[in-house]
Amino acid sequence: MIQWYVMRATGVVALALLSVTVVLGLLNRSRIASDRWPRFVIDRLHRNASLLAVVFLCIHILTSVTDRFVAVGLVDAVIPFHSSYRPFWVGLGAVAVDLLVAVIVTSLVRVRLGVRAWRGVHWLAYLAWPVAVAHGLGIGTDGGQVWMLAIEAICIGSVLAALALRLTAPARLAGQAW
């Protein structure tokens, strides 16, 4: 029973941290900075939030795979739409994991890849996020609960607000105080 709570909680925390990571990535790429929040601070927060998201995601996957109630194997966690348990929704989770693994691996070898190739793969994080949101909405046992809907709304709203800011803010905002 405790494993079920850990699986749920780590999934929710991973989604929140992934949302924070996407927001910080969008803001950092928008060159939004000030004397109080220089770019290197946003960059470090982005990196640390993403590392923490990976930790919670690994715990979420591990507890899902070892749960005796649902039949989700390790293969199901990485091969999309292979699971016998809710194959579409588990498959979306696997797609998000696969995209994030590509981002993680290329980030580890960033120096050897070059900035252009790394950035191209890094954009997959922006695709992984809505897939992960859909996974949580579709398979989450708390999907209809008000508190979970509020968390999802905050995550989605934050990413959309950061995206709107990125699309509308000129790069010259860098260095201006907010």
N, CA, C and O atoms as a DFTB+ gen file, in Angstrom:
712 C
 N C O
     1  1       0.817      -1.202       0.000
     2  2       0.000       0.000       0.000
     3  2       0.859       1.263       0.000
     4  3       0.550       2.223      -0.706
     5  1       1.939       1.268       0.791
     6  2       2.807       2.449       0.829
     7  2       3.473       2.665      -0.522
     8  3       3.730       3.800      -0.922
     9  1       3.752       1.568      -1.222
    10  2       4.370       1.676      -2.541
    11  2       3.454       2.431      -3.505
    12  3       3.928       3.211      -4.332
    13  1       2.158       2.203      -3.401
    14  2       1.194       2.889      -4.251
    15  2       1.229       4.397      -3.988
    16  3       1.186       5.199      -4.921
    17  1       1.308       4.775      -2.704
    18  2       1.399       6.194      -2.364
    19  2       2.696       6.809      -2.873
    20  3       2.702       7.933      -3.374
    21  1       3.787       6.075      -2.744
    22  2       5.079       6.572      -3.236
    23  2       5.029       6.733      -4.751
    24  3       5.517       7.728      -5.287
    25  1       4.441       5.758      -5.445
    26  2       4.329       5.834      -6.906
    27  2       3.526       7.069      -7.320
    28  3       3.936       7.811      -8.212
    29  1       2.407       7.280      -6.684
    30  2       1.569       8.448      -6.995
    31  2       2.288       9.746      -6.679
    32  3       2.334      10.659      -7.503
    33  1       2.848       9.823      -5.482
    34  2       3.497      11.065      -5.046
    35  2       4.691      11.414      -5.922
    36  3       4.870      12.572      -6.301
    37  1       5.509      10.416      -6.245
    38  2       6.687      10.712      -7.063
    39  2       6.294      11.096      -8.483
    40  3       6.990      11.886      -9.121
    41  1       5.199      10.556      -8.984
    42  2       4.711      10.967     -10.298
    43  2       4.274      12.423     -10.302
    44  3       4.577      13.168     -11.234
    45  1       3.565      12.821      -9.261
    46  2       3.102      14.208      -9.154
    47  2       4.288      15.161      -8.989
    48  3       4.349      16.206      -9.636
    49  1       5.218      14.792      -8.124
    50  2       6.393      15.653      -7.898
    51  2       7.248      15.722      -9.161
    52  3       7.761      16.788      -9.500
    53  1       7.407      14.596      -9.862
    54  2       8.178      14.600     -11.110
    55  2       7.530      15.533     -12.131
    56  3       8.228      16.273     -12.824
    57  1       6.203      15.502     -12.228
    58  2       5.502      16.396     -13.157
    59  2       5.717      17.860     -12.769
    60  3       5.983      18.699     -13.629
    61  1       5.602      18.162     -11.489
    62  2       5.803      19.540     -11.037
    63  2       7.234      20.001     -11.317
    64  3       7.444      21.117     -11.791
    65  1       8.212      19.152     -11.030
    66  2       9.605      19.519     -11.271
    67  2       9.918      19.623     -12.759
    68  3      10.692      20.485     -13.174
    69  1       9.325      18.755     -13.555
    70  2       9.507      18.852     -15.002
    71  2       8.900      20.154     -15.522
    72  3       9.447      20.785     -16.426
    73  1       7.777      20.546     -14.950
    74  2       7.155      21.821     -15.328
    75  2       8.043      22.990     -14.947
    76  3       8.210      23.925     -15.731
    77  1       8.614      22.948     -13.750
    78  2       9.547      24.000     -13.318
    79  2      10.738      24.055     -14.262
    80  3      11.188      25.137     -14.639
    81  1      11.247      22.887     -14.645
    82  2      12.378      22.815     -15.561
    83  2      12.052      23.453     -16.901
    84  3      12.854      24.213     -17.444
    85  1      10.876      23.147     -17.436
    86  2      10.466      23.716     -18.722
    87  2      10.292      25.227     -18.600
    88  3      10.719      25.975     -19.481
    89  1       9.670      25.678     -17.517
    90  2       9.482      27.119     -17.308
    91  2      10.833      27.833     -17.252
    92  3      11.035      28.847     -17.920
    93  1      11.749      27.297     -16.455
    94  2      13.073      27.924     -16.343
    95  2      13.831      27.868     -17.666
    96  3      14.547      28.810     -18.007
    97  1      13.685      26.786     -18.408
    98  2      14.324      26.701     -19.723
    99  2      13.769      27.747     -20.677
   100  3      14.521      28.391     -21.408
   101  1      12.456      27.914     -20.668
   102  2      11.847      28.941     -21.524
   103  2      12.272      30.348     -21.113
   104  3      12.557      31.187     -21.967
   105  1      12.313      30.602     -19.816
   106  2      12.705      31.932     -19.348
   107  2      14.177      32.200     -19.612
   108  3      14.548      33.314     -19.981
   109  1      15.008      31.202     -19.428
   110  2      16.436      31.386     -19.662
   111  2      16.725      31.613     -21.141
   112  3      17.560      32.448     -21.491
   113  1      16.051      30.887     -21.994
   114  2      16.247      31.072     -23.432
   115  2      15.666      32.407     -23.893
   116  3      16.059      32.913     -24.944
   117  1      14.762      32.971     -23.148
   118  2      14.192      34.266     -23.499
   119  2      15.123      35.392     -23.096
   120  3      14.860      36.564     -23.368
   121  1      16.202      35.026     -22.451
   122  2      17.178      35.997     -21.963
   123  2      16.552      36.942     -20.932
   124  3      16.898      38.119     -20.831
   125  1      15.612      36.366     -20.171
   126  2      14.985      37.111     -19.102
   127  2      15.930      37.044     -17.904
   128  3      16.148      35.975     -17.334
   129  1      16.468      38.155     -17.541
   130  2      17.397      38.201     -16.420
   131  2      17.363      39.601     -15.833
   132  3      16.888      40.546     -16.463
   133  1      17.864      39.713     -14.640
   134  2      17.966      41.016     -13.999
   135  2      19.170      40.963     -13.073
   136  3      19.866      39.951     -12.992
   137  1      19.401      42.054     -12.386
   138  2      20.497      42.051     -11.424
   139  2      20.210      41.068     -10.293
   140  3      21.133      40.465      -9.746
   141  1      18.947      40.905      -9.943
   142  2      18.565      39.965      -8.882
   143  2      18.597      38.520      -9.346
   144  3      18.918      37.629      -8.560
   145  1      18.269      38.273     -10.608
   146  2      18.215      36.928     -11.168
   147  2      19.051      36.867     -12.444
   148  3      18.505      36.851     -13.547
   149  1      20.374      36.832     -12.294
   150  2      21.203      36.721     -13.496
   151  2      20.984      35.377     -14.190
   152  3      20.475      34.432     -13.588
   153  1      21.369      35.305     -15.446
   154  2      21.140      34.086     -16.242
   155  2      21.763      32.856     -15.616
   156  3      21.184      31.771     -15.686
   157  1      22.951      33.002     -14.993
   158  2      23.585      31.813     -14.426
   159  2      22.762      31.241     -13.270
   160  3      22.800      30.034     -13.030
   161  1      22.022      32.082     -12.555
   162  2      21.162      31.591     -11.475
   163  2      20.001      30.804     -12.071
   164  3      19.676      29.714     -11.600
   165  1      19.386      31.351     -13.094
   166  2      18.291      30.649     -13.764
   167  2      18.804      29.338     -14.355
   168  3      18.124      28.314     -14.277
   169  1      19.993      29.363     -14.940
   170  2      20.590      28.169     -15.527
   171  2      20.828      27.095     -14.470
   172  3      20.522      25.925     -14.697
   173  1      21.371      27.483     -13.320
   174  2      21.626      26.510     -12.243
   175  2      20.324      25.955     -11.669
   176  3      20.225      24.759     -11.395
   177  1      19.334      26.815     -11.486
   178  2      18.035      26.342     -11.007
   179  2      17.420      25.359     -12.008
   180  3      16.856      24.335     -11.621
   181  1      17.535      25.684     -13.288
   182  2      17.030      24.812     -14.356
   183  2      17.715      23.451     -14.287
   184  3      17.049      22.417     -14.334
   185  1      19.023      23.450     -14.176
   186  2      19.778      22.198     -14.131
   187  2      19.428      21.388     -12.876
   188  3      19.205      20.180     -12.959
   189  1      19.379      22.046     -11.726
   190  2      19.079      21.337     -10.473
   191  2      17.649      20.808     -10.443
   192  3      17.407      19.701      -9.962
   193  1      16.706      21.588     -10.951
   194  2      15.310      21.121     -11.004
   195  2      15.198      19.920     -11.935
   196  3      14.460      18.978     -11.650
   197  1      15.925      19.951     -13.042
   198  2      15.859      18.820     -13.972
   199  2      16.493      17.570     -13.364
   200  3      15.982      16.467     -13.556
   201  1      17.586      17.724     -12.644
   202  2      18.205      16.570     -11.980
   203  2      17.275      15.986     -10.919
   204  3      17.145      14.768     -10.797
   205  1      16.642      16.853     -10.168
   206  2      15.704      16.387      -9.154
   207  2      14.485      15.720      -9.794
   208  3      13.971      14.733      -9.268
   209  1      14.026      16.254     -10.920
   210  2      12.912      15.635     -11.647
   211  2      13.283      14.224     -12.089
   212  3      12.457      13.314     -12.018
   213  1      14.517      14.037     -12.543
   214  2      14.974      12.714     -12.970
   215  2      14.987      11.745     -11.789
   216  3      14.611      10.582     -11.939
   217  1      15.416      12.212     -10.623
   218  2      15.426      11.357      -9.428
   219  2      14.011      10.898      -9.096
   220  3      13.778       9.709      -8.874
   221  1      13.066      11.837      -9.061
   222  2      11.683      11.473      -8.751
   223  2      11.074      10.603      -9.854
   224  3      10.276       9.710      -9.569
   225  1      11.446      10.861     -11.102
   226  2      10.959      10.033     -12.200
   227  2      11.482       8.600     -12.068
   228  3      10.738       7.646     -12.300
   229  1      12.747       8.445     -11.699
   230  2      13.309       7.102     -11.513
   231  2      12.602       6.363     -10.381
   232  3      12.317       5.172     -10.501
   233  1      12.322       7.053      -9.299
   234  2      11.593       6.416      -8.187
   235  2      10.178       6.055      -8.628
   236  3       9.663       4.993      -8.280
   237  1       9.554       6.947      -9.396
   238  2       8.208       6.686      -9.916
   239  2       8.203       5.434     -10.795
   240  3       7.325       4.581     -10.660
   241  1       9.167       5.326     -11.679
   242  2       9.252       4.165     -12.569
   243  2       9.549       2.903     -11.760
   244  3       8.928       1.862     -11.975
   245  1      10.483       2.998     -10.847
   246  2      10.855       1.831     -10.029
   247  2       9.665       1.319      -9.218
   248  3       9.431       0.113      -9.152
   249  1       8.923       2.224      -8.607
   250  2       7.760       1.784      -7.828
   251  2       6.648       1.266      -8.734
   252  3       5.888       0.386      -8.329
   253  1       6.539       1.791      -9.949
   254  2       5.535       1.284     -10.901
   255  2       5.876      -0.127     -11.357
   256  3       5.004      -0.989     -11.463
   257  1       7.157      -0.346     -11.623
   258  2       7.605      -1.643     -12.119
   259  2       7.517      -2.717     -11.036
   260  3       7.219      -3.874     -11.332
   261  1       7.772      -2.344      -9.796
   262  2       7.763      -3.333      -8.714
   263  2       6.407      -3.475      -8.035
   264  3       6.251      -4.305      -7.140
   265  1       5.430      -2.684      -8.443
   266  2       4.088      -2.777      -7.877
   267  2       3.437      -4.081      -8.317
   268  3       3.463      -4.421      -9.499
   269  1       2.859      -4.805      -7.381
   270  2       2.250      -6.099      -7.692
   271  2       0.807      -5.961      -8.193
   272  3       0.253      -6.909      -8.749
   273  1       0.200      -4.791      -7.999
   274  2      -1.187      -4.599      -8.415
   275  2      -1.297      -4.408      -9.926
   276  3      -2.198      -4.963     -10.555
   277  1      -0.402      -3.641     -10.501
   278  2      -0.428      -3.390     -11.946
   279  2       0.692      -4.177     -12.620
   280  3       1.760      -4.385     -12.044
   281  1       0.430      -4.603     -13.829
   282  2       1.416      -5.390     -14.576
   283  2       2.194      -4.478     -15.516
   284  3       1.965      -4.471     -16.725
   285  1       3.111      -3.712     -14.946
   286  2       3.970      -2.845     -15.739
   287  2       5.398      -3.314     -15.498
   288  3       5.903      -3.250     -14.377
   289  1       6.037      -3.780     -16.549
   290  2       7.411      -4.244     -16.435
   291  2       8.388      -3.159     -16.833
   292  3       7.996      -2.103     -17.329
   293  1       9.655      -3.425     -16.613
   294  2      10.703      -2.474     -16.971
   295  2      10.704      -2.198     -18.472
   296  3      10.952      -1.072     -18.903
   297  1      10.425      -3.228     -19.261
   298  2      10.350      -3.057     -20.712
   299  2       9.220      -2.098     -21.064
   300  3       9.355      -1.277     -21.971
   301  1       8.104      -2.202     -20.343
   302  2       6.953      -1.333     -20.592
   303  2       7.270       0.130     -20.300
   304  3       6.656       1.032     -20.869
   305  1       8.223       0.356     -19.419
   306  2       8.590       1.725     -19.050
   307  2       9.410       2.416     -20.130
   308  3       9.518       3.642     -20.137
   309  1       9.989       1.639     -21.043
   310  2      10.823       2.252     -22.075
   311  2      10.350       1.964     -23.497
   312  3      10.708       2.691     -24.423
   313  1       9.555       0.922     -23.681
   314  2       9.017       0.628     -25.017
   315  2       7.564       1.084     -25.047
   316  3       6.713       0.496     -24.380
   317  1       7.283       2.115     -25.807
   318  2       5.924       2.673     -25.825
   319  2       4.864       1.684     -26.299
   320  3       5.061       0.932     -27.253
   321  1       3.738       1.714     -25.599
   322  2       2.520       0.984     -25.961
   323  2       2.716      -0.541     -25.935
   324  3       2.046      -1.269     -26.667
   325  1       3.621      -1.005     -25.105
   326  2       3.916      -2.432     -24.973
   327  2       3.181      -3.047     -23.776
   328  3       2.965      -4.259     -23.737
   329  1       2.807      -2.235     -22.824
   330  2       2.227      -2.719     -21.573
   331  2       0.854      -3.346     -21.784
   332  3       0.081      -2.915     -22.640
   333  1       0.568      -4.365     -20.990
   334  2      -0.772      -4.954     -21.014
   335  2      -1.720      -4.152     -20.116
   336  3      -2.939      -4.254     -20.255
   337  1      -1.164      -3.357     -19.199
   338  2      -1.963      -2.521     -18.310
   339  2      -2.077      -1.133     -18.923
   340  3      -1.076      -0.431     -19.061
   341  1      -3.269      -0.740     -19.284
   342  2      -3.531       0.572     -19.871
   343  2      -2.440       0.972     -20.869
   344  3      -1.708       1.935     -20.642
   345  1      -2.339       0.231     -21.967
   346  2      -1.207       0.393     -22.884
   347  2      -1.037       1.800     -23.450
   348  3       0.093       2.248     -23.644
   349  1      -2.126       2.501     -23.717
   350  2      -1.978       3.848     -24.281
   351  2      -1.362       4.803     -23.262
   352  3      -0.419       5.529     -23.578
   353  1      -1.895       4.803     -22.041
   354  2      -1.442       5.760     -21.032
   355  2      -0.042       5.419     -20.514
   356  3       0.777       6.314     -20.307
   357  1       0.231       4.137     -20.306
   358  2       1.595       3.731     -19.923
   359  2       2.541       4.028     -21.090
   360  3       3.685       4.433     -20.883
   361  1       2.054       3.824     -22.317
   362  2       2.855       4.118     -23.508
   363  2       3.247       5.578     -23.604
   364  3       4.366       5.900     -24.002
   365  1       2.325       6.471     -23.239
   366  2       2.675       7.897     -23.233
   367  2       3.775       8.179     -22.210
   368  3       4.680       8.975     -22.461
   369  1       3.686       7.521     -21.061
   370  2       4.743       7.664     -20.066
   371  2       6.078       7.180     -20.608
   372  3       7.109       7.812     -20.378
   373  1       6.066       6.059     -21.329
   374  2       7.295       5.518     -21.923
   375  2       7.858       6.474     -22.979
   376  3       9.073       6.657     -23.065
   377  1       6.985       7.076     -23.774
   378  2       7.446       8.050     -24.774
   379  2       8.126       9.224     -24.074
   380  3       9.201       9.655     -24.490
   381  1       7.508       9.742     -23.018
   382  2       8.099      10.857     -22.275
   383  2       9.448      10.458     -21.692
   384  3      10.402      11.234     -21.743
   385  1       9.531       9.248     -21.136
   386  2      10.802       8.764     -20.571
   387  2      11.853       8.667     -21.663
   388  3      12.987       9.104     -21.466
   389  1      11.500       8.104     -22.805
   390  2      12.463       7.951     -23.894
   391  2      12.981       9.310     -24.377
   392  3      14.174       9.472     -24.633
   393  1      12.084      10.268     -24.496
   394  2      12.507      11.606     -24.914
   395  2      13.434      12.233     -23.879
   396  3      14.435      12.859     -24.229
   397  1      13.094      12.062     -22.607
   398  2      13.939      12.623     -21.554
   399  2      15.286      11.918     -21.471
   400  3      16.297      12.556     -21.179
   401  1      15.316      10.623     -21.720
   402  2      16.595       9.908     -21.735
   403  2      17.489      10.465     -22.841
   404  3      18.691      10.637     -22.636
   405  1      16.914      10.746     -24.009
   406  2      17.694      11.342     -25.103
   407  2      18.267      12.694     -24.680
   408  3      19.420      13.005     -24.981
   409  1      17.468      13.490     -23.990
   410  2      17.930      14.799     -23.514
   411  2      19.048      14.618     -22.485
   412  3      20.054      15.326     -22.530
   413  1      18.876      13.681     -21.568
   414  2      19.871      13.449     -20.518
   415  2      21.188      12.962     -21.120
   416  3      22.255      13.478     -20.788
   417  1      21.108      11.975     -22.000
   418  2      22.330      11.411     -22.586
   419  2      23.081      12.470     -23.387
   420  3      24.300      12.596     -23.268
   421  1      22.361      13.221     -24.191
   422  2      23.047      14.243     -24.988
   423  2      23.578      15.375     -24.109
   424  3      24.578      16.006     -24.450
   425  1      22.925      15.633     -22.997
   426  2      23.440      16.651     -22.077
   427  2      24.739      16.180     -21.426
   428  3      25.629      16.987     -21.158
   429  1      24.847      14.883     -21.174
   430  2      26.070      14.338     -20.581
   431  2      27.246      14.385     -21.550
   432  3      28.396      14.490     -21.124
   433  1      26.967      14.308     -22.844
   434  2      28.038      14.353     -23.848
   435  2      27.972      15.637     -24.674
   436  3      28.403      15.668     -25.827
   437  1      27.442      16.667     -24.086
   438  2      27.231      17.949     -24.767
   439  2      28.502      18.494     -25.396
   440  3      28.468      19.013     -26.512
   441  1      29.608      18.385     -24.701
   442  2      30.876      18.927     -25.196
   443  2      31.282      18.244     -26.505
   444  3      31.800      18.893     -27.413
   445  1      31.047      16.954     -26.593
   446  2      31.423      16.206     -27.796
   447  2      30.449      16.405     -28.944
   448  3      30.827      16.279     -30.109
   449  1      29.206      16.712     -28.628
   450  2      28.182      16.879     -29.667
   451  2      28.264      18.226     -30.371
   452  3      28.059      18.322     -31.581
   453  1      28.557      19.225     -29.626
   454  2      28.464      20.575     -30.153
   455  2      27.132      21.181     -29.763
   456  3      26.151      20.472     -29.540
   457  1      27.111      22.472     -29.685
   458  2      25.933      23.186     -29.190
   459  2      24.723      22.988     -30.103
   460  3      23.612      22.783     -29.614
   461  1      24.920      23.046     -31.402
   462  2      23.787      22.954     -32.333
   463  2      23.081      21.595     -32.233
   464  3      21.854      21.536     -32.150
   465  1      23.851      20.516     -32.242
   466  2      23.255      19.170     -32.144
   467  2      22.614      18.973     -30.774
   468  3      21.512      18.434     -30.669
   469  1      23.303      19.411     -29.730
   470  2      22.750      19.274     -28.380
   471  2      21.436      20.036     -28.264
   472  3      20.454      19.511     -27.741
   473  1      21.417      21.268     -28.749
   474  2      20.201      22.079     -28.656
   475  2      19.049      21.437     -29.426
   476  3      17.904      21.475     -28.974
   477  1      19.341      20.856     -30.567
   478  2      18.308      20.188     -31.350
   479  2      17.655      19.049     -30.572
   480  3      16.432      18.907     -30.576
   481  1      18.473      18.246     -29.910
   482  2      17.932      17.145     -29.110
   483  2      17.280      17.682     -27.843
   484  3      16.266      17.152     -27.388
   485  1      17.856      18.726     -27.278
   486  2      17.330      19.298     -26.041
   487  2      15.891      19.802     -26.214
   488  3      15.127      19.848     -25.250
   489  1      15.534      20.172     -27.418
   490  2      14.166      20.612     -27.699
   491  2      13.155      19.497     -27.460
   492  3      11.962      19.764     -27.322
   493  1      13.620      18.253     -27.410
   494  2      12.705      17.138     -27.126
   495  2      12.075      17.253     -25.740
   496  3      11.007      16.692     -25.492
   497  1      12.733      17.977     -24.839
   498  2      12.158      18.180     -23.504
   499  2      10.826      18.913     -23.606
   500  3       9.908      18.660     -22.826
   501  1      10.729      19.819     -24.568
   502  2       9.475      20.553     -24.747
   503  2       8.376      19.642     -25.303
   504  3       7.192      19.922     -25.118
   505  1       8.751      18.582     -25.967
   506  2       7.777      17.590     -26.428
   507  2       7.451      16.591     -25.318
   508  3       6.314      16.133     -25.205
   509  1       8.445      16.255     -24.502
   510  2       8.243      15.292     -23.414
   511  2       7.258      15.828     -22.384
   512  3       6.484      15.062     -21.809
   513  1       7.280      17.126     -22.149
   514  2       6.425      17.700     -21.105
   515  2       4.930      17.468     -21.361
   516  3       4.255      16.929     -20.484
   517  1       4.379      17.854     -22.532
   518  2       2.933      17.610     -22.713
   519  2       2.589      16.124     -22.759
   520  3       1.485      15.733     -22.377
   521  1       3.516      15.298     -23.219
   522  2       3.270      13.854     -23.221
   523  2       3.187      13.355     -21.783
   524  3       2.333      12.532     -21.455
   525  1       4.073      13.853     -20.928
   526  2       4.043      13.472     -19.505
   527  2       2.765      13.976     -18.833
   528  3       2.184      13.276     -18.003
   529  1       2.330      15.174     -19.184
   530  2       1.079      15.712     -18.633
   531  2      -0.087      14.815     -19.044
   532  3      -0.933      14.471     -18.218
   533  1      -0.128      14.438     -20.322
   534  2      -1.203      13.563     -20.803
   535  2      -1.160      12.212     -20.090
   536  3      -2.203      11.666     -19.729
   537  1       0.049      11.670     -19.885
   538  2       0.208      10.413     -19.155
   539  2      -0.410      10.527     -17.763
   540  3      -1.167       9.650     -17.345
   541  1      -0.093      11.593     -17.056
   542  2      -0.623      11.789     -15.706
   543  2      -2.129      11.975     -15.690
   544  3      -2.819      11.456     -14.811
   545  1      -2.635      12.716     -16.664
   546  2      -4.084      12.933     -16.736
   547  2      -4.822      11.632     -17.034
   548  3      -5.909      11.397     -16.506
   549  1      -4.233      10.783     -17.882
   550  2      -4.917       9.582     -18.319
   551  2      -4.806       8.401     -17.379
   552  3      -5.734       7.597     -17.281
   553  1      -3.693       8.285     -16.691
   554  2      -3.480       7.087     -15.882
   555  2      -3.531       7.370     -14.392
   556  3      -3.724       6.452     -13.595
   557  1      -3.365       8.600     -14.012
   558  2      -3.317       8.943     -12.594
   559  2      -4.602       8.590     -11.868
   560  3      -5.697       8.913     -12.328
   561  1      -4.460       7.928     -10.735
   562  2      -5.631       7.528      -9.967
   563  2      -6.295       8.717      -9.286
   564  3      -7.436       8.617      -8.836
   565  1      -5.601       9.823      -9.208
   566  2      -6.151      11.024      -8.585
   567  2      -6.533      12.080      -9.618
   568  3      -6.769      13.236      -9.270
   569  1      -6.593      11.684     -10.881
   570  2      -6.833      12.627     -11.959
   571  2      -8.076      13.484     -11.802
   572  3      -8.087      14.629     -12.256
   573  1      -9.112      12.973     -11.179
   574  2     -10.347      13.729     -11.019
   575  2     -10.442      14.502      -9.718
   576  3     -11.410      15.230      -9.498
   577  1      -9.456      14.356      -8.860
   578  2      -9.479      15.048      -7.566
   579  2      -9.171      16.540      -7.768
   580  3      -8.352      16.903      -8.612
   581  1      -9.819      17.374      -7.004
   582  2      -9.652      18.824      -7.130
   583  2      -8.199      19.230      -6.915
   584  3      -7.674      20.060      -7.657
   585  1      -7.544      18.657      -5.910
   586  2      -6.167      19.034      -5.627
   587  2      -5.239      18.665      -6.784
   588  3      -4.297      19.400      -7.080
   589  1      -5.500      17.528      -7.442
   590  2      -4.663      17.119      -8.566
   591  2      -4.943      17.973      -9.785
   592  3      -4.024      18.344     -10.516
   593  1      -6.196      18.281     -10.003
   594  2      -6.540      19.174     -11.112
   595  2      -5.911      20.552     -10.914
   596  3      -5.486      21.188     -11.878
   597  1      -5.852      21.012      -9.658
   598  2      -5.218      22.299      -9.364
   599  2      -3.719      22.251      -9.660
   600  3      -3.173      23.190     -10.240
   601  1      -3.056      21.169      -9.267
   602  2      -1.624      21.031      -9.549
   603  2      -1.382      21.011     -11.054
   604  3      -0.476      21.680     -11.551
   605  1      -2.189      20.247     -11.774
   606  2      -2.038      20.175     -13.228
   607  2      -2.318      21.523     -13.878
   608  3      -1.629      21.916     -14.820
   609  1      -3.330      22.236     -13.379
   610  2      -3.634      23.559     -13.924
   611  2      -2.489      24.535     -13.677
   612  3      -2.158      25.336     -14.551
   613  1      -1.886      24.475     -12.504
   614  2      -0.741      25.344     -12.190
   615  2       0.442      25.001     -13.096
   616  3       1.108      25.895     -13.619
   617  1       0.702      23.708     -13.280
   618  2       1.802      23.289     -14.156
   619  2       1.564      23.763     -15.589
   620  3       2.446      24.362     -16.203
   621  1       0.386      23.497     -16.111
   622  2       0.064      23.874     -17.487
   623  2       0.055      25.389     -17.637
   624  3       0.617      25.920     -18.596
   625  1      -0.575      26.088     -16.702
   626  2      -0.621      27.547     -16.762
   627  2       0.756      28.178     -16.688
   628  3       1.029      29.152     -17.389
   629  1       1.623      27.638     -15.851
   630  2       2.979      28.182     -15.716
   631  2       3.770      28.017     -17.004
   632  3       4.452      28.942     -17.447
   633  1       3.678      26.840     -17.600
   634  2       4.412      26.603     -18.850
   635  2       3.852      27.476     -19.963
   636  3       4.615      28.044     -20.744
   637  1       2.540      27.591     -20.046
   638  2       1.945      28.441     -21.086
   639  2       2.311      29.908     -20.892
   640  3       2.564      30.617     -21.866
   641  1       2.342      30.370     -19.636
   642  2       2.739      31.752     -19.368
   643  2       4.198      31.989     -19.755
   644  3       4.524      33.013     -20.357
   645  1       5.072      31.049     -19.412
   646  2       6.489      31.183     -19.781
   647  2       6.662      31.143     -21.295
   648  3       7.483      31.875     -21.850
   649  1       5.891      30.289     -21.962
   650  2       5.953      30.224     -23.421
   651  2       5.475      31.534     -24.044
   652  3       6.088      32.033     -24.987
   653  1       4.391      32.085     -23.523
   654  2       3.894      33.374     -24.027
   655  2       4.930      34.478     -23.820
   656  3       5.135      35.323     -24.692
   657  1       5.573      34.458     -22.666
   658  2       6.615      35.457     -22.398
   659  2       7.777      35.282     -23.356
   660  3       8.329      36.262     -23.857
   661  1       8.143      34.058     -23.606
   662  2       9.257      33.803     -24.523
   663  2       8.917      34.263     -25.932
   664  3       9.760      34.834     -26.624
   665  1       7.694      34.017     -26.353
   666  2       7.304      34.381     -27.714
   667  2       7.104      35.876     -27.905
   668  3       7.203      36.382     -29.023
   669  1       6.821      36.587     -26.812
   670  2       6.520      38.015     -26.937
   671  2       7.631      38.933     -26.434
   672  3       7.684      40.101     -26.820
   673  1       8.510      38.432     -25.588
   674  2       9.560      39.280     -25.006
   675  2      10.761      39.348     -25.942
   676  3      11.301      38.318     -26.346
   677  1      11.172      40.556     -26.281
   678  2      12.386      40.675     -27.094
   679  2      13.618      40.296     -26.268
   680  3      13.622      40.434     -25.044
   681  1      14.638      39.827     -26.935
   682  2      15.869      39.401     -26.261
   683  2      16.528      40.558     -25.522
   684  3      17.343      40.325     -24.629
   685  1      16.202      41.774     -25.864
   686  2      16.847      42.912     -25.210
   687  2      16.385      43.114     -23.772
   688  3      16.905      43.997     -23.090
   689  1      15.420      42.322     -23.285
   690  2      15.007      42.432     -21.897
   691  2      16.102      41.987     -20.943
   692  3      16.048      42.286     -19.750
   693  1      17.081      41.284     -21.454
   694  2      18.155      40.795     -20.588
   695  2      18.820      41.965     -19.876
   696  3      19.204      42.958     -20.493
   697  1      18.942      41.820     -18.575
   698  2      19.608      42.841     -17.781
   699  2      18.678      43.901     -17.228
   700  3      19.084      44.679     -16.365
   701  1      17.445      43.954     -17.696
   702  2      16.515      44.934     -17.156
   703  2      15.892      44.402     -15.875
   704  3      15.579      43.215     -15.774
   705  1      15.716      45.270     -14.912
   706  2      15.085      44.875     -13.653
   707  2      13.590      44.721     -13.864
   708  3      12.977      45.421     -14.670
   709  1      13.029      43.800     -13.130
   710  2      11.586      43.573     -13.194
   711  2      10.899      44.327     -12.106
   712  3       9.676      44.266     -11.990
